Amino acid sequence: MNSVPRAISTGNSPSSPKPLSQAARLDSQTAIVTGASVGGLGFEAAKELAAHGLARLILGVWTVASGETAK
């Protein structure tokens, strides 16, 4: 199994995940992110992961409308 780097909270701001290293590549990987409504920590983490080449990003949200807004 491949080791996948994780975005973690810095503790300074609840909506700012710690950025991944620029060298981190997630090509051909799939990530599932919960709490991905716009403005939340999950949404910010999803944006960070997507910037590193994910093949698929699955957002877990409470409503379809929240998911459409996050898309």
PDB file of N, CA, C and O in Angstrom, chain B, residues numbered from 101:
ATOM      1  N   MET B 101       0.838  -1.175   0.000  1.00  0.00           N
ATOM      2  CA  MET B 101       0.000   0.000   0.000  1.00  0.00           C
ATOM      3  C   MET B 101       0.885   1.241   0.000  1.00  0.00           C
ATOM      4  O   MET B 101       1.868   1.315   0.738  1.00  0.00           O
ATOM      5  N   ASN B 102       0.532   2.206  -0.826  1.00  0.00           N
ATOM      6  CA  ASN B 102       1.298   3.445  -0.905  1.00  0.00           C
ATOM      7  C   ASN B 102       1.053   4.301   0.317  1.00  0.00           C
ATOM      8  O   ASN B 102      -0.047   4.325   0.868  1.00  0.00           O
ATOM      9  N   SER B 103       2.083   4.999   0.729  1.00  0.00           N
ATOM     10  CA  SER B 103       1.942   5.958   1.811  1.00  0.00           C
ATOM     11  C   SER B 103       1.409   7.255   1.221  1.00  0.00           C
ATOM     12  O   SER B 103       2.005   7.808   0.295  1.00  0.00           O
ATOM     13  N   VAL B 104       0.296   7.743   1.747  1.00  0.00           N
ATOM     14  CA  VAL B 104      -0.330   8.953   1.229  1.00  0.00           C
ATOM     15  C   VAL B 104      -0.137  10.065   2.250  1.00  0.00           C
ATOM     16  O   VAL B 104      -0.535   9.919   3.406  1.00  0.00           O
ATOM     17  N   PRO B 105       0.477  11.190   1.830  1.00  0.00           N
ATOM     18  CA  PRO B 105       0.650  12.296   2.765  1.00  0.00           C
ATOM     19  C   PRO B 105      -0.699  12.869   3.165  1.00  0.00           C
ATOM     20  O   PRO B 105      -1.640  12.854   2.372  1.00  0.00           O
ATOM     21  N   ARG B 106      -0.799  13.371   4.386  1.00  0.00           N
ATOM     22  CA  ARG B 106      -2.058  13.917   4.881  1.00  0.00           C
ATOM     23  C   ARG B 106      -1.926  15.402   5.165  1.00  0.00           C
ATOM     24  O   ARG B 106      -0.881  15.874   5.613  1.00  0.00           O
ATOM     25  N   ALA B 107      -2.999  16.126   4.899  1.00  0.00           N
ATOM     26  CA  ALA B 107      -3.084  17.523   5.309  1.00  0.00           C
ATOM     27  C   ALA B 107      -3.622  17.526   6.728  1.00  0.00           C
ATOM     28  O   ALA B 107      -4.625  16.871   7.010  1.00  0.00           O
ATOM     29  N   ILE B 108      -2.974  18.247   7.618  1.00  0.00           N
ATOM     30  CA  ILE B 108      -3.430  18.303   8.995  1.00  0.00           C
ATOM     31  C   ILE B 108      -3.627  19.736   9.426  1.00  0.00           C
ATOM     32  O   ILE B 108      -3.041  20.656   8.856  1.00  0.00           O
ATOM     33  N   SER B 109      -4.450  19.920  10.430  1.00  0.00           N
ATOM     34  CA  SER B 109      -4.706  21.264  10.930  1.00  0.00           C
ATOM     35  C   SER B 109      -3.472  21.778  11.666  1.00  0.00           C
ATOM     36  O   SER B 109      -2.808  21.030  12.384  1.00  0.00           O
ATOM     37  N   THR B 110      -3.175  23.055  11.481  1.00  0.00           N
ATOM     38  CA  THR B 110      -2.034  23.664  12.169  1.00  0.00           C
ATOM     39  C   THR B 110      -2.384  24.054  13.592  1.00  0.00           C
ATOM     40  O   THR B 110      -1.488  24.327  14.391  1.00  0.00           O
ATOM     41  N   GLY B 111      -3.650  24.085  13.922  1.00  0.00           N
ATOM     42  CA  GLY B 111      -4.075  24.506  15.242  1.00  0.00           C
ATOM     43  C   GLY B 111      -4.273  26.003  15.331  1.00  0.00           C
ATOM     44  O   GLY B 111      -4.911  26.483  16.268  1.00  0.00           O
ATOM     45  N   ASN B 112      -3.737  26.759  14.371  1.00  0.00           N
ATOM     46  CA  ASN B 112      -3.867  28.209  14.390  1.00  0.00           C
ATOM     47  C   ASN B 112      -5.235  28.661  13.931  1.00  0.00           C
ATOM     48  O   ASN B 112      -5.794  29.603  14.491  1.00  0.00           O
ATOM     49  N   SER B 113      -5.775  28.017  12.939  1.00  0.00           N
ATOM     50  CA  SER B 113      -7.076  28.391  12.394  1.00  0.00           C
ATOM     51  C   SER B 113      -7.831  27.113  12.067  1.00  0.00           C
ATOM     52  O   SER B 113      -7.290  26.234  11.397  1.00  0.00           O
ATOM     53  N   PRO B 114      -9.071  26.993  12.527  1.00  0.00           N
ATOM     54  CA  PRO B 114      -9.802  25.750  12.272  1.00  0.00           C
ATOM     55  C   PRO B 114     -10.128  25.512  10.811  1.00  0.00           C
ATOM     56  O   PRO B 114     -10.544  24.411  10.452  1.00  0.00           O
ATOM     57  N   SER B 115      -9.950  26.518   9.948  1.00  0.00           N
ATOM     58  CA  SER B 115     -10.281  26.312   8.533  1.00  0.00           C
ATOM     59  C   SER B 115      -9.062  26.421   7.621  1.00  0.00           C
ATOM     60  O   SER B 115      -9.203  26.741   6.441  1.00  0.00           O
ATOM     61  N   SER B 116      -7.864  26.158   8.154  1.00  0.00           N
ATOM     62  CA  SER B 116      -6.642  26.223   7.349  1.00  0.00           C
ATOM     63  C   SER B 116      -5.801  24.973   7.560  1.00  0.00           C
ATOM     64  O   SER B 116      -5.030  24.901   8.518  1.00  0.00           O
ATOM     65  N   PRO B 117      -5.940  23.975   6.666  1.00  0.00           N
ATOM     66  CA  PRO B 117      -5.097  22.786   6.809  1.00  0.00           C
ATOM     67  C   PRO B 117      -3.638  23.123   6.501  1.00  0.00           C
ATOM     68  O   PRO B 117      -3.345  24.040   5.734  1.00  0.00           O
ATOM     69  N   LYS B 118      -2.741  22.370   7.110  1.00  0.00           N
ATOM     70  CA  LYS B 118      -1.319  22.546   6.833  1.00  0.00           C
ATOM     71  C   LYS B 118      -1.060  22.112   5.390  1.00  0.00           C
ATOM     72  O   LYS B 118      -1.470  21.019   4.999  1.00  0.00           O
ATOM     73  N   PRO B 119      -0.387  22.949   4.590  1.00  0.00           N
ATOM     74  CA  PRO B 119      -0.131  22.581   3.192  1.00  0.00           C
ATOM     75  C   PRO B 119       0.776  21.353   3.079  1.00  0.00           C
ATOM     76  O   PRO B 119       1.662  21.141   3.908  1.00  0.00           O
ATOM     77  N   LEU B 120       0.541  20.560   2.052  1.00  0.00           N
ATOM     78  CA  LEU B 120       1.422  19.440   1.746  1.00  0.00           C
ATOM     79  C   LEU B 120       2.696  19.969   1.099  1.00  0.00           C
ATOM     80  O   LEU B 120       2.711  21.071   0.552  1.00  0.00           O
ATOM     81  N   SER B 121       3.738  19.196   1.161  1.00  0.00           N
ATOM     82  CA  SER B 121       4.986  19.532   0.488  1.00  0.00           C
ATOM     83  C   SER B 121       4.726  19.682  -1.005  1.00  0.00           C
ATOM     84  O   SER B 121       3.910  18.951  -1.566  1.00  0.00           O
ATOM     85  N   GLN B 122       5.403  20.611  -1.648  1.00  0.00           N
ATOM     86  CA  GLN B 122       5.257  20.794  -3.097  1.00  0.00           C
ATOM     87  C   GLN B 122       5.626  19.517  -3.855  1.00  0.00           C
ATOM     88  O   GLN B 122       5.136  19.293  -4.962  1.00  0.00           O
ATOM     89  N   ALA B 123       6.478  18.686  -3.273  1.00  0.00           N
ATOM     90  CA  ALA B 123       6.915  17.456  -3.925  1.00  0.00           C
ATOM     91  C   ALA B 123       5.874  16.338  -3.819  1.00  0.00           C
ATOM     92  O   ALA B 123       5.966  15.342  -4.537  1.00  0.00           O
ATOM     93  N   ALA B 124       4.897  16.488  -2.943  1.00  0.00           N
ATOM     94  CA  ALA B 124       3.887  15.441  -2.745  1.00  0.00           C
ATOM     95  C   ALA B 124       3.005  15.332  -3.986  1.00  0.00           C
ATOM     96  O   ALA B 124       2.379  16.310  -4.397  1.00  0.00           O
ATOM     97  N   ARG B 125       2.960  14.149  -4.576  1.00  0.00           N
ATOM     98  CA  ARG B 125       2.117  13.897  -5.745  1.00  0.00           C
ATOM     99  C   ARG B 125       1.121  12.798  -5.386  1.00  0.00           C
ATOM    100  O   ARG B 125       1.497  11.781  -4.804  1.00  0.00           O
ATOM    101  N   LEU B 126      -0.128  13.000  -5.729  1.00  0.00           N
ATOM    102  CA  LEU B 126      -1.182  12.040  -5.425  1.00  0.00           C
ATOM    103  C   LEU B 126      -1.808  11.481  -6.699  1.00  0.00           C
ATOM    104  O   LEU B 126      -2.964  11.059  -6.698  1.00  0.00           O
ATOM    105  N   ASP B 127      -1.043  11.482  -7.778  1.00  0.00           N
ATOM    106  CA  ASP B 127      -1.519  10.969  -9.057  1.00  0.00           C
ATOM    107  C   ASP B 127      -2.043   9.543  -8.891  1.00  0.00           C
ATOM    108  O   ASP B 127      -1.452   8.734  -8.177  1.00  0.00           O
ATOM    109  N   SER B 128      -3.148   9.248  -9.552  1.00  0.00           N
ATOM    110  CA  SER B 128      -3.826   7.949  -9.559  1.00  0.00           C
ATOM    111  C   SER B 128      -4.421   7.570  -8.201  1.00  0.00           C
ATOM    112  O   SER B 128      -4.867   6.436  -8.024  1.00  0.00           O
ATOM    113  N   GLN B 129      -4.434   8.493  -7.244  1.00  0.00           N
ATOM    114  CA  GLN B 129      -5.012   8.235  -5.919  1.00  0.00           C
ATOM    115  C   GLN B 129      -6.436   8.779  -5.856  1.00  0.00           C
ATOM    116  O   GLN B 129      -6.806   9.680  -6.610  1.00  0.00           O
ATOM    117  N   THR B 130      -7.221   8.221  -4.951  1.00  0.00           N
ATOM    118  CA  THR B 130      -8.573   8.698  -4.678  1.00  0.00           C
ATOM    119  C   THR B 130      -8.621   9.141  -3.228  1.00  0.00           C
ATOM    120  O   THR B 130      -8.075   8.473  -2.350  1.00  0.00           O
ATOM    121  N   ALA B 131      -9.275  10.270  -2.974  1.00  0.00           N
ATOM    122  CA  ALA B 131      -9.449  10.751  -1.601  1.00  0.00           C
ATOM    123  C   ALA B 131     -10.929  10.964  -1.334  1.00  0.00           C
ATOM    124  O   ALA B 131     -11.669  11.431  -2.199  1.00  0.00           O
ATOM    125  N   ILE B 132     -11.351  10.616  -0.124  1.00  0.00           N
ATOM    126  CA  ILE B 132     -12.697  10.906   0.338  1.00  0.00           C
ATOM    127  C   ILE B 132     -12.547  11.908   1.471  1.00  0.00           C
ATOM    128  O   ILE B 132     -11.861  11.647   2.459  1.00  0.00           O
ATOM    129  N   VAL B 133     -13.199  13.065   1.318  1.00  0.00           N
ATOM    130  CA  VAL B 133     -13.101  14.120   2.324  1.00  0.00           C
ATOM    131  C   VAL B 133     -14.497  14.396   2.859  1.00  0.00           C
ATOM    132  O   VAL B 133     -15.404  14.734   2.099  1.00  0.00           O
ATOM    133  N   THR B 134     -14.667  14.252   4.171  1.00  0.00           N
ATOM    134  CA  THR B 134     -15.956  14.557   4.789  1.00  0.00           C
ATOM    135  C   THR B 134     -15.939  15.986   5.306  1.00  0.00           C
ATOM    136  O   THR B 134     -14.876  16.579   5.491  1.00  0.00           O
ATOM    137  N   GLY B 135     -17.104  16.522   5.533  1.00  0.00           N
ATOM    138  CA  GLY B 135     -17.192  17.898   6.022  1.00  0.00           C
ATOM    139  C   GLY B 135     -16.717  18.886   4.984  1.00  0.00           C
ATOM    140  O   GLY B 135     -16.055  19.870   5.315  1.00  0.00           O
ATOM    141  N   ALA B 136     -17.049  18.634   3.722  1.00  0.00           N
ATOM    142  CA  ALA B 136     -16.484  19.416   2.619  1.00  0.00           C
ATOM    143  C   ALA B 136     -17.385  20.561   2.164  1.00  0.00           C
ATOM    144  O   ALA B 136     -17.258  21.030   1.033  1.00  0.00           O
ATOM    145  N   SER B 137     -18.287  21.015   3.023  1.00  0.00           N
ATOM    146  CA  SER B 137     -19.104  22.182   2.671  1.00  0.00           C
ATOM    147  C   SER B 137     -18.219  23.413   2.574  1.00  0.00           C
ATOM    148  O   SER B 137     -17.225  23.525   3.291  1.00  0.00           O
ATOM    149  N   VAL B 138     -18.577  24.335   1.689  1.00  0.00           N
ATOM    150  CA  VAL B 138     -17.783  25.549   1.471  1.00  0.00           C
ATOM    151  C   VAL B 138     -17.564  26.270   2.799  1.00  0.00           C
ATOM    152  O   VAL B 138     -18.504  26.492   3.562  1.00  0.00           O
ATOM    153  N   GLY B 139     -16.318  26.628   3.058  1.00  0.00           N
ATOM    154  CA  GLY B 139     -15.973  27.376   4.261  1.00  0.00           C
ATOM    155  C   GLY B 139     -15.473  26.517   5.400  1.00  0.00           C
ATOM    156  O   GLY B 139     -14.984  27.045   6.399  1.00  0.00           O
ATOM    157  N   GLY B 140     -15.584  25.195   5.275  1.00  0.00           N
ATOM    158  CA  GLY B 140     -15.153  24.308   6.344  1.00  0.00           C
ATOM    159  C   GLY B 140     -13.744  23.768   6.143  1.00  0.00           C
ATOM    160  O   GLY B 140     -13.145  23.938   5.081  1.00  0.00           O
ATOM    161  N   LEU B 141     -13.231  23.126   7.163  1.00  0.00           N
ATOM    162  CA  LEU B 141     -11.895  22.537   7.116  1.00  0.00           C
ATOM    163  C   LEU B 141     -11.808  21.466   6.033  1.00  0.00           C
ATOM    164  O   LEU B 141     -10.804  21.381   5.326  1.00  0.00           O
ATOM    165  N   GLY B 142     -12.857  20.644   5.897  1.00  0.00           N
ATOM    166  CA  GLY B 142     -12.854  19.605   4.872  1.00  0.00           C
ATOM    167  C   GLY B 142     -12.749  20.178   3.471  1.00  0.00           C
ATOM    168  O   GLY B 142     -12.045  19.629   2.623  1.00  0.00           O
ATOM    169  N   PHE B 143     -13.446  21.280   3.222  1.00  0.00           N
ATOM    170  CA  PHE B 143     -13.385  21.935   1.909  1.00  0.00           C
ATOM    171  C   PHE B 143     -11.973  22.438   1.634  1.00  0.00           C
ATOM    172  O   PHE B 143     -11.454  22.248   0.534  1.00  0.00           O
ATOM    173  N   GLU B 144     -11.351  23.072   2.611  1.00  0.00           N
ATOM    174  CA  GLU B 144      -9.980  23.577   2.441  1.00  0.00           C
ATOM    175  C   GLU B 144      -8.997  22.432   2.242  1.00  0.00           C
ATOM    176  O   GLU B 144      -8.083  22.535   1.425  1.00  0.00           O
ATOM    177  N   ALA B 145      -9.176  21.342   2.983  1.00  0.00           N
ATOM    178  CA  ALA B 145      -8.309  20.170   2.812  1.00  0.00           C
ATOM    179  C   ALA B 145      -8.487  19.561   1.420  1.00  0.00           C
ATOM    180  O   ALA B 145      -7.515  19.133   0.797  1.00  0.00           O
ATOM    181  N   ALA B 146      -9.737  19.524   0.932  1.00  0.00           N
ATOM    182  CA  ALA B 146     -10.009  18.983  -0.403  1.00  0.00           C
ATOM    183  C   ALA B 146      -9.317  19.811  -1.479  1.00  0.00           C
ATOM    184  O   ALA B 146      -8.759  19.257  -2.426  1.00  0.00           O
ATOM    185  N   LYS B 147      -9.348  21.126  -1.340  1.00  0.00           N
ATOM    186  CA  LYS B 147      -8.668  21.982  -2.318  1.00  0.00           C
ATOM    187  C   LYS B 147      -7.166  21.715  -2.308  1.00  0.00           C
ATOM    188  O   LYS B 147      -6.538  21.664  -3.365  1.00  0.00           O
ATOM    189  N   GLU B 148      -6.594  21.547  -1.138  1.00  0.00           N
ATOM    190  CA  GLU B 148      -5.153  21.275  -1.025  1.00  0.00           C
ATOM    191  C   GLU B 148      -4.818  19.935  -1.677  1.00  0.00           C
ATOM    192  O   GLU B 148      -3.846  19.840  -2.426  1.00  0.00           O
ATOM    193  N   LEU B 149      -5.606  18.907  -1.400  1.00  0.00           N
ATOM    194  CA  LEU B 149      -5.363  17.590  -1.996  1.00  0.00           C
ATOM    195  C   LEU B 149      -5.517  17.634  -3.512  1.00  0.00           C
ATOM    196  O   LEU B 149      -4.712  17.044  -4.232  1.00  0.00           O
ATOM    197  N   ALA B 150      -6.538  18.324  -4.000  1.00  0.00           N
ATOM    198  CA  ALA B 150      -6.769  18.417  -5.446  1.00  0.00           C
ATOM    199  C   ALA B 150      -5.605  19.094  -6.158  1.00  0.00           C
ATOM    200  O   ALA B 150      -5.318  18.776  -7.312  1.00  0.00           O
ATOM    201  N   ALA B 151      -4.941  20.012  -5.492  1.00  0.00           N
ATOM    202  CA  ALA B 151      -3.806  20.717  -6.092  1.00  0.00           C
ATOM    203  C   ALA B 151      -2.598  19.803  -6.293  1.00  0.00           C
ATOM    204  O   ALA B 151      -1.626  20.198  -6.937  1.00  0.00           O
ATOM    205  N   HIS B 152      -2.650  18.579  -5.748  1.00  0.00           N
ATOM    206  CA  HIS B 152      -1.522  17.658  -5.858  1.00  0.00           C
ATOM    207  C   HIS B 152      -1.810  16.482  -6.780  1.00  0.00           C
ATOM    208  O   HIS B 152      -1.163  15.438  -6.682  1.00  0.00           O
ATOM    209  N   GLY B 153      -2.782  16.649  -7.678  1.00  0.00           N
ATOM    210  CA  GLY B 153      -2.956  15.692  -8.772  1.00  0.00           C
ATOM    211  C   GLY B 153      -3.827  14.491  -8.510  1.00  0.00           C
ATOM    212  O   GLY B 153      -3.658  13.470  -9.177  1.00  0.00           O
ATOM    213  N   LEU B 154      -4.759  14.559  -7.565  1.00  0.00           N
ATOM    214  CA  LEU B 154      -5.646  13.419  -7.330  1.00  0.00           C
ATOM    215  C   LEU B 154      -6.372  13.004  -8.607  1.00  0.00           C
ATOM    216  O   LEU B 154      -6.747  13.849  -9.419  1.00  0.00           O
ATOM    217  N   ALA B 155      -6.563  11.715  -8.775  1.00  0.00           N
ATOM    218  CA  ALA B 155      -7.353  11.218  -9.904  1.00  0.00           C
ATOM    219  C   ALA B 155      -8.838  11.404  -9.621  1.00  0.00           C
ATOM    220  O   ALA B 155      -9.604  11.739 -10.524  1.00  0.00           O
ATOM    221  N   ARG B 156      -9.253  11.189  -8.364  1.00  0.00           N
ATOM    222  CA  ARG B 156     -10.647  11.323  -7.963  1.00  0.00           C
ATOM    223  C   ARG B 156     -10.717  11.944  -6.571  1.00  0.00           C
ATOM    224  O   ARG B 156      -9.928  11.621  -5.683  1.00  0.00           O
ATOM    225  N   LEU B 157     -11.687  12.843  -6.409  1.00  0.00           N
ATOM    226  CA  LEU B 157     -11.911  13.483  -5.114  1.00  0.00           C
ATOM    227  C   LEU B 157     -13.393  13.371  -4.805  1.00  0.00           C
ATOM    228  O   LEU B 157     -14.230  13.913  -5.527  1.00  0.00           O
ATOM    229  N   ILE B 158     -13.710  12.671  -3.737  1.00  0.00           N
ATOM    230  CA  ILE B 158     -15.096  12.458  -3.334  1.00  0.00           C
ATOM    231  C   ILE B 158     -15.357  13.333  -2.117  1.00  0.00           C
ATOM    232  O   ILE B 158     -14.688  13.208  -1.091  1.00  0.00           O
ATOM    233  N   LEU B 159     -16.355  14.233  -2.245  1.00  0.00           N
ATOM    234  CA  LEU B 159     -16.684  15.154  -1.164  1.00  0.00           C
ATOM    235  C   LEU B 159     -17.917  14.650  -0.415  1.00  0.00           C
ATOM    236  O   LEU B 159     -18.957  14.385  -1.019  1.00  0.00           O
ATOM    237  N   GLY B 160     -17.788  14.523   0.896  1.00  0.00           N
ATOM    238  CA  GLY B 160     -18.919  14.135   1.736  1.00  0.00           C
ATOM    239  C   GLY B 160     -19.538  15.383   2.351  1.00  0.00           C
ATOM    240  O   GLY B 160     -18.879  16.102   3.101  1.00  0.00           O
ATOM    241  N   VAL B 161     -20.807  15.641   2.034  1.00  0.00           N
ATOM    242  CA  VAL B 161     -21.515  16.813   2.550  1.00  0.00           C
ATOM    243  C   VAL B 161     -22.911  16.379   3.005  1.00  0.00           C
ATOM    244  O   VAL B 161     -23.348  15.272   2.690  1.00  0.00           O
ATOM    245  N   TRP B 162     -23.608  17.241   3.740  1.00  0.00           N
ATOM    246  CA  TRP B 162     -24.934  16.914   4.257  1.00  0.00           C
ATOM    247  C   TRP B 162     -26.016  16.967   3.194  1.00  0.00           C
ATOM    248  O   TRP B 162     -26.948  16.163   3.224  1.00  0.00           O
ATOM    249  N   THR B 163     -25.910  17.898   2.257  1.00  0.00           N
ATOM    250  CA  THR B 163     -26.980  18.050   1.270  1.00  0.00           C
ATOM    251  C   THR B 163     -26.395  18.138  -0.137  1.00  0.00           C
ATOM    252  O   THR B 163     -25.234  18.503  -0.322  1.00  0.00           O
ATOM    253  N   VAL B 164     -27.216  17.799  -1.115  1.00  0.00           N
ATOM    254  CA  VAL B 164     -26.798  17.908  -2.513  1.00  0.00           C
ATOM    255  C   VAL B 164     -26.450  19.358  -2.833  1.00  0.00           C
ATOM    256  O   VAL B 164     -25.486  19.623  -3.550  1.00  0.00           O
ATOM    257  N   ALA B 165     -27.227  20.288  -2.308  1.00  0.00           N
ATOM    258  CA  ALA B 165     -26.962  21.714  -2.570  1.00  0.00           C
ATOM    259  C   ALA B 165     -25.579  22.116  -2.061  1.00  0.00           C
ATOM    260  O   ALA B 165     -24.873  22.873  -2.728  1.00  0.00           O
ATOM    261  N   SER B 166     -25.184  21.619  -0.884  1.00  0.00           N
ATOM    262  CA  SER B 166     -23.847  21.925  -0.363  1.00  0.00           C
ATOM    263  C   SER B 166     -22.757  21.363  -1.270  1.00  0.00           C
ATOM    264  O   SER B 166     -21.731  22.006  -1.494  1.00  0.00           O
ATOM    265  N   GLY B 167     -22.988  20.156  -1.789  1.00  0.00           N
ATOM    266  CA  GLY B 167     -22.032  19.533  -2.697  1.00  0.00           C
ATOM    267  C   GLY B 167     -21.914  20.300  -4.003  1.00  0.00           C
ATOM    268  O   GLY B 167     -20.814  20.475  -4.526  1.00  0.00           O
ATOM    269  N   GLU B 168     -23.032  20.753  -4.525  1.00  0.00           N
ATOM    270  CA  GLU B 168     -23.000  21.523  -5.767  1.00  0.00           C
ATOM    271  C   GLU B 168     -22.257  22.839  -5.565  1.00  0.00           C
ATOM    272  O   GLU B 168     -21.508  23.264  -6.445  1.00  0.00           O
ATOM    273  N   THR B 169     -22.450  23.482  -4.434  1.00  0.00           N
ATOM    274  CA  THR B 169     -21.757  24.731  -4.136  1.00  0.00           C
ATOM    275  C   THR B 169     -20.248  24.474  -4.008  1.00  0.00           C
ATOM    276  O   THR B 169     -19.447  25.278  -4.484  1.00  0.00           O
ATOM    277  N   ALA B 170     -19.862  23.382  -3.380  1.00  0.00           N
ATOM    278  CA  ALA B 170     -18.442  23.061  -3.187  1.00  0.00           C
ATOM    279  C   ALA B 170     -17.760  22.687  -4.488  1.00  0.00           C
ATOM    280  O   ALA B 170     -16.553  22.879  -4.635  1.00  0.00           O
ATOM    281  N   LYS B 171     -18.531  22.147  -5.448  1.00  0.00           N
ATOM    282  CA  LYS B 171     -17.972  21.712  -6.720  1.00  0.00           C
ATOM    283  C   LYS B 171     -17.390  22.901  -7.434  1.00  0.00           C
ATOM    284  O   LYS B 171     -16.862  22.761  -8.537  1.00  0.00           O
TER     285      LYS B 171
END
